[in-house]
């Protein structure tokens, strides 16, 4: 998974340079001029991590339904053993 490793390294580098003041800034999702939601970035990051975890789990489930070998994401998968 060289692409994952590369992007993971880039994300960690970007997050290491974030200051406390930046992480407390409000992050807002806008639709035109209407604010859909607004919350501090430190609350958005765990939410994004949960969404990514769900997407990975759903992808594994769909792969298994299609008979595709599921890659090991958090260690070896049952298909790799």
PDB file with one MODEL, atoms N, CA, C and O in Angstrom:
MODEL        1
ATOM      1  N   UNK A   1       0.819  -1.178   0.000  1.00  0.00           N
ATOM      2  CA  UNK A   1       0.000   0.000   0.000  1.00  0.00           C
ATOM      3  C   UNK A   1       0.870   1.251   0.000  1.00  0.00           C
ATOM      4  O   UNK A   1       0.795   2.060   0.924  1.00  0.00           O
ATOM      5  N   UNK A   2       1.678   1.409  -1.015  1.00  0.00           N
ATOM      6  CA  UNK A   2       2.573   2.572  -1.057  1.00  0.00           C
ATOM      7  C   UNK A   2       1.817   3.907  -1.127  1.00  0.00           C
ATOM      8  O   UNK A   2       2.281   4.903  -0.572  1.00  0.00           O
ATOM      9  N   UNK A   3       0.668   3.938  -1.796  1.00  0.00           N
ATOM     10  CA  UNK A   3      -0.092   5.187  -1.878  1.00  0.00           C
ATOM     11  C   UNK A   3      -0.600   5.588  -0.508  1.00  0.00           C
ATOM     12  O   UNK A   3      -0.520   6.758  -0.135  1.00  0.00           O
ATOM     13  N   UNK A   4      -1.127   4.621   0.254  1.00  0.00           N
ATOM     14  CA  UNK A   4      -1.609   4.906   1.606  1.00  0.00           C
ATOM     15  C   UNK A   4      -0.472   5.421   2.477  1.00  0.00           C
ATOM     16  O   UNK A   4      -0.626   6.414   3.189  1.00  0.00           O
ATOM     17  N   UNK A   5       0.675   4.740   2.418  1.00  0.00           N
ATOM     18  CA  UNK A   5       1.817   5.152   3.238  1.00  0.00           C
ATOM     19  C   UNK A   5       2.263   6.571   2.897  1.00  0.00           C
ATOM     20  O   UNK A   5       2.596   7.353   3.787  1.00  0.00           O
ATOM     21  N   UNK A   6       2.270   6.898   1.611  1.00  0.00           N
ATOM     22  CA  UNK A   6       2.674   8.235   1.169  1.00  0.00           C
ATOM     23  C   UNK A   6       1.694   9.284   1.686  1.00  0.00           C
ATOM     24  O   UNK A   6       2.108  10.293   2.256  1.00  0.00           O
ATOM     25  N   UNK A   7       0.394   9.049   1.490  1.00  0.00           N
ATOM     26  CA  UNK A   7      -0.611  10.014   1.923  1.00  0.00           C
ATOM     27  C   UNK A   7      -0.682  10.113   3.441  1.00  0.00           C
ATOM     28  O   UNK A   7      -0.920  11.192   3.984  1.00  0.00           O
ATOM     29  N   UNK A   8      -0.478   8.999   4.123  1.00  0.00           N
ATOM     30  CA  UNK A   8      -0.462   9.005   5.582  1.00  0.00           C
ATOM     31  C   UNK A   8       0.684   9.880   6.094  1.00  0.00           C
ATOM     32  O   UNK A   8       0.503  10.670   7.020  1.00  0.00           O
ATOM     33  N   UNK A   9       1.848   9.736   5.493  1.00  0.00           N
ATOM     34  CA  UNK A   9       2.992  10.562   5.873  1.00  0.00           C
ATOM     35  C   UNK A   9       2.740  12.042   5.626  1.00  0.00           C
ATOM     36  O   UNK A   9       3.090  12.884   6.453  1.00  0.00           O
ATOM     37  N   UNK A  10       2.130  12.359   4.483  1.00  0.00           N
ATOM     38  CA  UNK A  10       1.825  13.758   4.171  1.00  0.00           C
ATOM     39  C   UNK A  10       0.816  14.334   5.162  1.00  0.00           C
ATOM     40  O   UNK A  10       0.952  15.481   5.589  1.00  0.00           O
ATOM     41  N   UNK A  11      -0.195  13.545   5.530  1.00  0.00           N
ATOM     42  CA  UNK A  11      -1.208  14.017   6.480  1.00  0.00           C
ATOM     43  C   UNK A  11      -0.586  14.260   7.845  1.00  0.00           C
ATOM     44  O   UNK A  11      -0.875  15.265   8.494  1.00  0.00           O
ATOM     45  N   UNK A  12       0.273  13.334   8.286  1.00  0.00           N
ATOM     46  CA  UNK A  12       0.921  13.499   9.591  1.00  0.00           C
ATOM     47  C   UNK A  12       1.821  14.735   9.605  1.00  0.00           C
ATOM     48  O   UNK A  12       1.873  15.456  10.601  1.00  0.00           O
ATOM     49  N   UNK A  13       2.521  14.975   8.512  1.00  0.00           N
ATOM     50  CA  UNK A  13       3.383  16.160   8.418  1.00  0.00           C
ATOM     51  C   UNK A  13       2.549  17.428   8.471  1.00  0.00           C
ATOM     52  O   UNK A  13       2.912  18.383   9.158  1.00  0.00           O
ATOM     53  N   UNK A  14       1.430  17.446   7.747  1.00  0.00           N
ATOM     54  CA  UNK A  14       0.562  18.628   7.736  1.00  0.00           C
ATOM     55  C   UNK A  14      -0.031  18.879   9.116  1.00  0.00           C
ATOM     56  O   UNK A  14      -0.093  20.024   9.562  1.00  0.00           O
ATOM     57  N   UNK A  15      -0.467  17.823   9.796  1.00  0.00           N
ATOM     58  CA  UNK A  15      -1.062  17.987  11.121  1.00  0.00           C
ATOM     59  C   UNK A  15      -0.032  18.393  12.168  1.00  0.00           C
ATOM     60  O   UNK A  15      -0.368  19.089  13.126  1.00  0.00           O
ATOM     61  N   UNK A  16       1.216  17.968  12.000  1.00  0.00           N
ATOM     62  CA  UNK A  16       2.260  18.325  12.964  1.00  0.00           C
ATOM     63  C   UNK A  16       2.523  19.825  12.968  1.00  0.00           C
ATOM     64  O   UNK A  16       2.954  20.369  13.985  1.00  0.00           O
ATOM     65  N   UNK A  17       2.274  20.500  11.856  1.00  0.00           N
ATOM     66  CA  UNK A  17       2.521  21.932  11.761  1.00  0.00           C
ATOM     67  C   UNK A  17       1.343  22.798  12.185  1.00  0.00           C
ATOM     68  O   UNK A  17       1.428  24.023  12.101  1.00  0.00           O
ATOM     69  N   UNK A  18       0.244  22.196  12.640  1.00  0.00           N
ATOM     70  CA  UNK A  18      -0.943  22.959  13.022  1.00  0.00           C
ATOM     71  C   UNK A  18      -0.791  23.479  14.453  1.00  0.00           C
ATOM     72  O   UNK A  18      -0.408  22.739  15.359  1.00  0.00           O
ATOM     73  N   UNK A  19      -1.095  24.753  14.636  1.00  0.00           N
ATOM     74  CA  UNK A  19      -1.012  25.357  15.967  1.00  0.00           C
ATOM     75  C   UNK A  19      -2.341  25.197  16.712  1.00  0.00           C
ATOM     76  O   UNK A  19      -3.368  24.881  16.111  1.00  0.00           O
ATOM     77  N   UNK A  20      -2.303  25.421  18.028  1.00  0.00           N
ATOM     78  CA  UNK A  20      -3.527  25.360  18.830  1.00  0.00           C
ATOM     79  C   UNK A  20      -4.556  26.377  18.345  1.00  0.00           C
ATOM     80  O   UNK A  20      -5.752  26.084  18.306  1.00  0.00           O
ATOM     81  N   UNK A  21      -4.099  27.555  17.982  1.00  0.00           N
ATOM     82  CA  UNK A  21      -5.022  28.593  17.504  1.00  0.00           C
ATOM     83  C   UNK A  21      -5.714  28.151  16.219  1.00  0.00           C
ATOM     84  O   UNK A  21      -6.909  28.391  16.040  1.00  0.00           O
ATOM     85  N   UNK A  22      -4.964  27.505  15.322  1.00  0.00           N
ATOM     86  CA  UNK A  22      -5.571  27.040  14.075  1.00  0.00           C
ATOM     87  C   UNK A  22      -6.597  25.938  14.323  1.00  0.00           C
ATOM     88  O   UNK A  22      -7.637  25.907  13.665  1.00  0.00           O
ATOM     89  N   UNK A  23      -6.324  25.045  15.252  1.00  0.00           N
ATOM     90  CA  UNK A  23      -7.222  23.925  15.497  1.00  0.00           C
ATOM     91  C   UNK A  23      -8.501  24.377  16.198  1.00  0.00           C
ATOM     92  O   UNK A  23      -9.518  23.686  16.150  1.00  0.00           O
ATOM     93  N   UNK A  24      -8.445  25.554  16.855  1.00  0.00           N
ATOM     94  CA  UNK A  24      -9.645  26.086  17.520  1.00  0.00           C
ATOM     95  C   UNK A  24     -10.523  26.896  16.574  1.00  0.00           C
ATOM     96  O   UNK A  24     -11.664  27.213  16.910  1.00  0.00           O
ATOM     97  N   UNK A  25     -10.001  27.238  15.383  1.00  0.00           N
ATOM     98  CA  UNK A  25     -10.792  27.997  14.413  1.00  0.00           C
ATOM     99  C   UNK A  25     -12.042  27.211  14.041  1.00  0.00           C
ATOM    100  O   UNK A  25     -12.056  25.980  14.051  1.00  0.00           O
ATOM    101  N   UNK A  26     -13.074  27.948  13.718  1.00  0.00           N
ATOM    102  CA  UNK A  26     -14.305  27.302  13.289  1.00  0.00           C
ATOM    103  C   UNK A  26     -14.171  26.814  11.858  1.00  0.00           C
ATOM    104  O   UNK A  26     -13.630  27.505  10.995  1.00  0.00           O
ATOM    105  N   UNK A  27     -14.669  25.621  11.625  1.00  0.00           N
ATOM    106  CA  UNK A  27     -14.743  25.060  10.286  1.00  0.00           C
ATOM    107  C   UNK A  27     -16.206  25.065   9.907  1.00  0.00           C
ATOM    108  O   UNK A  27     -17.038  24.578  10.672  1.00  0.00           O
ATOM    109  N   UNK A  28     -16.539  25.592   8.766  1.00  0.00           N
ATOM    110  CA  UNK A  28     -17.938  25.698   8.373  1.00  0.00           C
ATOM    111  C   UNK A  28     -18.145  25.078   7.000  1.00  0.00           C
ATOM    112  O   UNK A  28     -17.298  25.185   6.113  1.00  0.00           O
ATOM    113  N   UNK A  29     -19.276  24.436   6.851  1.00  0.00           N
ATOM    114  CA  UNK A  29     -19.667  23.903   5.553  1.00  0.00           C
ATOM    115  C   UNK A  29     -20.750  24.827   5.016  1.00  0.00           C
ATOM    116  O   UNK A  29     -21.788  25.031   5.645  1.00  0.00           O
ATOM    117  N   UNK A  30     -20.486  25.375   3.853  1.00  0.00           N
ATOM    118  CA  UNK A  30     -21.403  26.362   3.291  1.00  0.00           C
ATOM    119  C   UNK A  30     -22.088  25.818   2.044  1.00  0.00           C
ATOM    120  O   UNK A  30     -21.502  25.070   1.261  1.00  0.00           O
ATOM    121  N   UNK A  31     -23.323  26.211   1.887  1.00  0.00           N
ATOM    122  CA  UNK A  31     -24.048  25.969   0.645  1.00  0.00           C
ATOM    123  C   UNK A  31     -24.469  27.340   0.166  1.00  0.00           C
ATOM    124  O   UNK A  31     -25.470  27.893   0.621  1.00  0.00           O
ATOM    125  N   UNK A  32     -23.686  27.888  -0.768  1.00  0.00           N
ATOM    126  CA  UNK A  32     -23.902  29.270  -1.157  1.00  0.00           C
ATOM    127  C   UNK A  32     -23.550  30.160   0.028  1.00  0.00           C
ATOM    128  O   UNK A  32     -22.421  30.127   0.518  1.00  0.00           O
ATOM    129  N   UNK A  33     -24.505  30.948   0.484  1.00  0.00           N
ATOM    130  CA  UNK A  33     -24.283  31.795   1.652  1.00  0.00           C
ATOM    131  C   UNK A  33     -24.891  31.190   2.908  1.00  0.00           C
ATOM    132  O   UNK A  33     -24.750  31.759   3.991  1.00  0.00           O
ATOM    133  N   UNK A  34     -25.566  30.046   2.789  1.00  0.00           N
ATOM    134  CA  UNK A  34     -26.180  29.383   3.946  1.00  0.00           C
ATOM    135  C   UNK A  34     -25.161  28.481   4.631  1.00  0.00           C
ATOM    136  O   UNK A  34     -24.477  27.691   3.980  1.00  0.00           O
ATOM    137  N   UNK A  35     -25.069  28.606   5.945  1.00  0.00           N
ATOM    138  CA  UNK A  35     -24.166  27.765   6.727  1.00  0.00           C
ATOM    139  C   UNK A  35     -24.897  26.469   7.067  1.00  0.00           C
ATOM    140  O   UNK A  35     -25.943  26.497   7.714  1.00  0.00           O
ATOM    141  N   UNK A  36     -24.344  25.329   6.630  1.00  0.00           N
ATOM    142  CA  UNK A  36     -24.933  24.026   6.930  1.00  0.00           C
ATOM    143  C   UNK A  36     -24.584  23.633   8.366  1.00  0.00           C
ATOM    144  O   UNK A  36     -25.465  23.247   9.135  1.00  0.00           O
ATOM    145  N   UNK A  37     -23.317  23.729   8.726  1.00  0.00           N
ATOM    146  CA  UNK A  37     -22.878  23.499  10.106  1.00  0.00           C
ATOM    147  C   UNK A  37     -21.608  24.281  10.348  1.00  0.00           C
ATOM    148  O   UNK A  37     -20.897  24.646   9.412  1.00  0.00           O
ATOM    149  N   UNK A  38     -21.332  24.535  11.613  1.00  0.00           N
ATOM    150  CA  UNK A  38     -20.115  25.232  11.998  1.00  0.00           C
ATOM    151  C   UNK A  38     -19.664  24.653  13.330  1.00  0.00           C
ATOM    152  O   UNK A  38     -20.424  24.639  14.298  1.00  0.00           O
ATOM    153  N   UNK A  39     -18.439  24.180  13.377  1.00  0.00           N
ATOM    154  CA  UNK A  39     -17.886  23.624  14.603  1.00  0.00           C
ATOM    155  C   UNK A  39     -16.374  23.768  14.578  1.00  0.00           C
ATOM    156  O   UNK A  39     -15.780  23.880  13.506  1.00  0.00           O
ATOM    157  N   UNK A  40     -15.735  23.765  15.767  1.00  0.00           N
ATOM    158  CA  UNK A  40     -14.273  23.878  15.805  1.00  0.00           C
ATOM    159  C   UNK A  40     -13.611  22.703  15.084  1.00  0.00           C
ATOM    160  O   UNK A  40     -14.137  21.590  15.074  1.00  0.00           O
ATOM    161  N   UNK A  41     -12.480  22.963  14.497  1.00  0.00           N
ATOM    162  CA  UNK A  41     -11.783  21.921  13.736  1.00  0.00           C
ATOM    163  C   UNK A  41     -11.418  20.721  14.591  1.00  0.00           C
ATOM    164  O   UNK A  41     -11.403  19.595  14.093  1.00  0.00           O
ATOM    165  N   UNK A  42     -11.118  20.939  15.885  1.00  0.00           N
ATOM    166  CA  UNK A  42     -10.751  19.805  16.735  1.00  0.00           C
ATOM    167  C   UNK A  42     -11.927  18.847  16.936  1.00  0.00           C
ATOM    168  O   UNK A  42     -11.722  17.694  17.317  1.00  0.00           O
ATOM    169  N   UNK A  43     -13.159  19.310  16.685  1.00  0.00           N
ATOM    170  CA  UNK A  43     -14.313  18.423  16.735  1.00  0.00           C
ATOM    171  C   UNK A  43     -14.578  17.763  15.375  1.00  0.00           C
ATOM    172  O   UNK A  43     -15.171  16.687  15.305  1.00  0.00           O
ATOM    173  N   UNK A  44     -14.135  18.414  14.308  1.00  0.00           N
ATOM    174  CA  UNK A  44     -14.366  17.877  12.965  1.00  0.00           C
ATOM    175  C   UNK A  44     -13.435  16.702  12.673  1.00  0.00           C
ATOM    176  O   UNK A  44     -13.843  15.742  12.020  1.00  0.00           O
ATOM    177  N   UNK A  45     -12.179  16.765  13.150  1.00  0.00           N
ATOM    178  CA  UNK A  45     -11.206  15.720  12.833  1.00  0.00           C
ATOM    179  C   UNK A  45     -11.641  14.329  13.299  1.00  0.00           C
ATOM    180  O   UNK A  45     -11.545  13.388  12.511  1.00  0.00           O
ATOM    181  N   UNK A  46     -12.118  14.147  14.547  1.00  0.00           N
ATOM    182  CA  UNK A  46     -12.587  12.809  14.937  1.00  0.00           C
ATOM    183  C   UNK A  46     -13.805  12.364  14.133  1.00  0.00           C
ATOM    184  O   UNK A  46     -13.969  11.176  13.854  1.00  0.00           O
ATOM    185  N   UNK A  47     -14.648  13.310  13.766  1.00  0.00           N
ATOM    186  CA  UNK A  47     -15.812  12.988  12.943  1.00  0.00           C
ATOM    187  C   UNK A  47     -15.367  12.443  11.592  1.00  0.00           C
ATOM    188  O   UNK A  47     -15.917  11.453  11.108  1.00  0.00           O
ATOM    189  N   UNK A  48     -14.378  13.082  10.984  1.00  0.00           N
ATOM    190  CA  UNK A  48     -13.855  12.607   9.702  1.00  0.00           C
ATOM    191  C   UNK A  48     -13.214  11.231   9.844  1.00  0.00           C
ATOM    192  O   UNK A  48     -13.346  10.393   8.952  1.00  0.00           O
ATOM    193  N   UNK A  49     -12.521  10.992  10.958  1.00  0.00           N
ATOM    194  CA  UNK A  49     -11.913   9.683  11.197  1.00  0.00           C
ATOM    195  C   UNK A  49     -12.985   8.609  11.308  1.00  0.00           C
ATOM    196  O   UNK A  49     -12.806   7.504  10.796  1.00  0.00           O
ATOM    197  N   UNK A  50     -14.095   8.915  11.969  1.00  0.00           N
ATOM    198  CA  UNK A  50     -15.197   7.952  12.081  1.00  0.00           C
ATOM    199  C   UNK A  50     -15.807   7.651  10.723  1.00  0.00           C
ATOM    200  O   UNK A  50     -16.131   6.502  10.422  1.00  0.00           O
ATOM    201  N   UNK A  51     -15.961   8.679   9.909  1.00  0.00           N
ATOM    202  CA  UNK A  51     -16.522   8.485   8.566  1.00  0.00           C
ATOM    203  C   UNK A  51     -15.593   7.610   7.731  1.00  0.00           C
ATOM    204  O   UNK A  51     -16.057   6.713   7.027  1.00  0.00           O
ATOM    205  N   UNK A  52     -14.285   7.859   7.803  1.00  0.00           N
ATOM    206  CA  UNK A  52     -13.334   7.037   7.050  1.00  0.00           C
ATOM    207  C   UNK A  52     -13.366   5.591   7.523  1.00  0.00           C
ATOM    208  O   UNK A  52     -13.288   4.677   6.702  1.00  0.00           O
ATOM    209  N   UNK A  53     -13.480   5.365   8.819  1.00  0.00           N
ATOM    210  CA  UNK A  53     -13.559   4.011   9.360  1.00  0.00           C
ATOM    211  C   UNK A  53     -14.795   3.300   8.832  1.00  0.00           C
ATOM    212  O   UNK A  53     -14.735   2.122   8.480  1.00  0.00           O
ATOM    213  N   UNK A  54     -15.916   4.010   8.777  1.00  0.00           N
ATOM    214  CA  UNK A  54     -17.145   3.433   8.242  1.00  0.00           C
ATOM    215  C   UNK A  54     -16.983   3.075   6.770  1.00  0.00           C
ATOM    216  O   UNK A  54     -17.399   1.999   6.342  1.00  0.00           O
ATOM    217  N   UNK A  55     -16.382   3.970   5.996  1.00  0.00           N
ATOM    218  CA  UNK A  55     -16.194   3.721   4.564  1.00  0.00           C
ATOM    219  C   UNK A  55     -15.313   2.501   4.334  1.00  0.00           C
ATOM    220  O   UNK A  55     -15.587   1.692   3.447  1.00  0.00           O
ATOM    221  N   UNK A  56     -14.256   2.365   5.129  1.00  0.00           N
ATOM    222  CA  UNK A  56     -13.366   1.210   4.996  1.00  0.00           C
ATOM    223  C   UNK A  56     -14.124  -0.068   5.320  1.00  0.00           C
ATOM    224  O   UNK A  56     -13.996  -1.061   4.604  1.00  0.00           O
ATOM    225  N   UNK A  57     -14.916  -0.057   6.395  1.00  0.00           N
ATOM    226  CA  UNK A  57     -15.696  -1.237   6.756  1.00  0.00           C
ATOM    227  C   UNK A  57     -16.723  -1.587   5.704  1.00  0.00           C
ATOM    228  O   UNK A  57     -16.916  -2.761   5.389  1.00  0.00           O
ATOM    229  N   UNK A  58     -17.389  -0.578   5.153  1.00  0.00           N
ATOM    230  CA  UNK A  58     -18.390  -0.824   4.119  1.00  0.00           C
ATOM    231  C   UNK A  58     -17.733  -1.376   2.855  1.00  0.00           C
ATOM    232  O   UNK A  58     -18.296  -2.246   2.190  1.00  0.00           O
ATOM    233  N   UNK A  59     -16.545  -0.874   2.522  1.00  0.00           N
ATOM    234  CA  UNK A  59     -15.823  -1.364   1.350  1.00  0.00           C
ATOM    235  C   UNK A  59     -15.435  -2.829   1.538  1.00  0.00           C
ATOM    236  O   UNK A  59     -15.571  -3.631   0.614  1.00  0.00           O
ATOM    237  N   UNK A  60     -14.955  -3.179   2.727  1.00  0.00           N
ATOM    238  CA  UNK A  60     -14.632  -4.578   3.017  1.00  0.00           C
ATOM    239  C   UNK A  60     -15.851  -5.471   2.848  1.00  0.00           C
ATOM    240  O   UNK A  60     -15.757  -6.559   2.280  1.00  0.00           O
ATOM    241  N   UNK A  61     -16.994  -5.008   3.343  1.00  0.00           N
ATOM    242  CA  UNK A  61     -18.230  -5.784   3.252  1.00  0.00           C
ATOM    243  C   UNK A  61     -18.632  -6.003   1.792  1.00  0.00           C
ATOM    244  O   UNK A  61     -18.983  -7.115   1.397  1.00  0.00           O
ATOM    245  N   UNK A  62     -18.579  -4.944   1.003  1.00  0.00           N
ATOM    246  CA  UNK A  62     -18.943  -5.057  -0.419  1.00  0.00           C
ATOM    247  C   UNK A  62     -17.961  -5.973  -1.146  1.00  0.00           C
ATOM    248  O   UNK A  62     -18.376  -6.791  -1.967  1.00  0.00           O
ATOM    249  N   UNK A  63     -16.669  -5.848  -0.855  1.00  0.00           N
ATOM    250  CA  UNK A  63     -15.679  -6.748  -1.469  1.00  0.00           C
ATOM    251  C   UNK A  63     -16.017  -8.199  -1.167  1.00  0.00           C
ATOM    252  O   UNK A  63     -15.982  -9.050  -2.055  1.00  0.00           O
ATOM    253  N   UNK A  64     -16.343  -8.479   0.089  1.00  0.00           N
ATOM    254  CA  UNK A  64     -16.632  -9.867   0.448  1.00  0.00           C
ATOM    255  C   UNK A  64     -17.897 -10.361  -0.243  1.00  0.00           C
ATOM    256  O   UNK A  64     -17.963 -11.529  -0.627  1.00  0.00           O
ATOM    257  N   UNK A  65     -18.904  -9.504  -0.411  1.00  0.00           N
ATOM    258  CA  UNK A  65     -20.120  -9.899  -1.126  1.00  0.00           C
ATOM    259  C   UNK A  65     -19.837 -10.196  -2.596  1.00  0.00           C
ATOM    260  O   UNK A  65     -20.463 -11.074  -3.189  1.00  0.00           O
ATOM    261  N   UNK A  66     -18.901  -9.466  -3.175  1.00  0.00           N
ATOM    262  CA  UNK A  66     -18.560  -9.645  -4.590  1.00  0.00           C
ATOM    263  C   UNK A  66     -17.564 -10.774  -4.812  1.00  0.00           C
ATOM    264  O   UNK A  66     -17.256 -11.124  -5.951  1.00  0.00           O
ATOM    265  N   UNK A  67     -17.063 -11.342  -3.722  1.00  0.00           N
ATOM    266  CA  UNK A  67     -16.096 -12.420  -3.851  1.00  0.00           C
ATOM    267  C   UNK A  67     -14.687 -11.940  -4.134  1.00  0.00           C
ATOM    268  O   UNK A  67     -13.826 -12.723  -4.535  1.00  0.00           O
ATOM    269  N   UNK A  68     -14.450 -10.661  -3.928  1.00  0.00           N
ATOM    270  CA  UNK A  68     -13.124 -10.078  -4.143  1.00  0.00           C
ATOM    271  C   UNK A  68     -12.312 -10.268  -2.865  1.00  0.00           C
ATOM    272  O   UNK A  68     -12.847 -10.113  -1.767  1.00  0.00           O
ATOM    273  N   UNK A  69     -11.048 -10.597  -2.991  1.00  0.00           N
ATOM    274  CA  UNK A  69     -10.184 -10.763  -1.832  1.00  0.00           C
ATOM    275  C   UNK A  69     -10.051  -9.431  -1.095  1.00  0.00           C
ATOM    276  O   UNK A  69      -9.681  -8.415  -1.684  1.00  0.00           O
ATOM    277  N   UNK A  70     -10.357  -9.455   0.192  1.00  0.00           N
ATOM    278  CA  UNK A  70     -10.304  -8.240   1.005  1.00  0.00           C
ATOM    279  C   UNK A  70      -8.863  -8.011   1.453  1.00  0.00           C
ATOM    280  O   UNK A  70      -8.270  -8.887   2.082  1.00  0.00           O
ATOM    281  N   UNK A  71      -8.290  -6.845   1.139  1.00  0.00           N
ATOM    282  CA  UNK A  71      -6.907  -6.574   1.565  1.00  0.00           C
ATOM    283  C   UNK A  71      -6.838  -6.309   3.062  1.00  0.00           C
ATOM    284  O   UNK A  71      -7.812  -5.863   3.668  1.00  0.00           O
ATOM    285  N   UNK A  72      -5.700  -6.581   3.644  1.00  0.00           N
ATOM    286  CA  UNK A  72      -5.495  -6.289   5.058  1.00  0.00           C
ATOM    287  C   UNK A  72      -5.266  -4.816   5.261  1.00  0.00           C
ATOM    288  O   UNK A  72      -4.312  -4.260   4.716  1.00  0.00           O
ATOM    289  N   UNK A  73      -6.110  -4.172   6.028  1.00  0.00           N
ATOM    290  CA  UNK A  73      -5.971  -2.742   6.275  1.00  0.00           C
ATOM    291  C   UNK A  73      -5.432  -2.453   7.673  1.00  0.00           C
ATOM    292  O   UNK A  73      -4.661  -1.511   7.862  1.00  0.00           O
ATOM    293  N   UNK A  74      -5.834  -3.258   8.646  1.00  0.00           N
ATOM    294  CA  UNK A  74      -5.387  -3.080  10.022  1.00  0.00           C
ATOM    295  C   UNK A  74      -4.569  -4.290  10.446  1.00  0.00           C
ATOM    296  O   UNK A  74      -4.510  -4.618  11.631  1.00  0.00           O
ATOM    297  N   UNK A  75      -3.949  -4.944   9.499  1.00  0.00           N
ATOM    298  CA  UNK A  75      -3.252  -6.213   9.715  1.00  0.00           C
ATOM    299  C   UNK A  75      -3.760  -7.185   8.669  1.00  0.00           C
ATOM    300  O   UNK A  75      -4.566  -6.811   7.818  1.00  0.00           O
ATOM    301  N   UNK A  76      -3.302  -8.423   8.719  1.00  0.00           N
ATOM    302  CA  UNK A  76      -3.734  -9.381   7.707  1.00  0.00           C
ATOM    303  C   UNK A  76      -5.248  -9.642   7.784  1.00  0.00           C
ATOM    304  O   UNK A  76      -5.812  -9.758   8.872  1.00  0.00           O
ATOM    305  N   UNK A  77      -5.886  -9.730   6.628  1.00  0.00           N
ATOM    306  CA  UNK A  77      -7.307 -10.060   6.606  1.00  0.00           C
ATOM    307  C   UNK A  77      -7.468 -11.576   6.596  1.00  0.00           C
ATOM    308  O   UNK A  77      -6.498 -12.310   6.407  1.00  0.00           O
ATOM    309  N   UNK A  78      -8.686 -12.033   6.799  1.00  0.00           N
ATOM    310  CA  UNK A  78      -8.961 -13.475   6.776  1.00  0.00           C
ATOM    311  C   UNK A  78      -8.674 -14.055   5.394  1.00  0.00           C
ATOM    312  O   UNK A  78      -8.341 -15.234   5.271  1.00  0.00           O
ATOM    313  N   UNK A  79      -8.804 -13.226   4.347  1.00  0.00           N
ATOM    314  CA  UNK A  79      -8.524 -13.698   2.984  1.00  0.00           C
ATOM    315  C   UNK A  79      -7.042 -13.896   2.738  1.00  0.00           C
ATOM    316  O   UNK A  79      -6.661 -14.668   1.858  1.00  0.00           O
ATOM    317  N   UNK A  80      -6.200 -13.214   3.501  1.00  0.00           N
ATOM    318  CA  UNK A  80      -4.753 -13.314   3.299  1.00  0.00           C
ATOM    319  C   UNK A  80      -4.110 -14.433   4.103  1.00  0.00           C
ATOM    320  O   UNK A  80      -2.938 -14.742   3.886  1.00  0.00           O
ATOM    321  N   UNK A  81      -4.835 -15.041   5.014  1.00  0.00           N
ATOM    322  CA  UNK A  81      -4.258 -16.086   5.868  1.00  0.00           C
ATOM    323  C   UNK A  81      -4.327 -17.431   5.196  1.00  0.00           C
ATOM    324  O   UNK A  81      -3.888 -18.430   5.767  1.00  0.00           O
TER     325      UNK A  81
ENDMDL
END
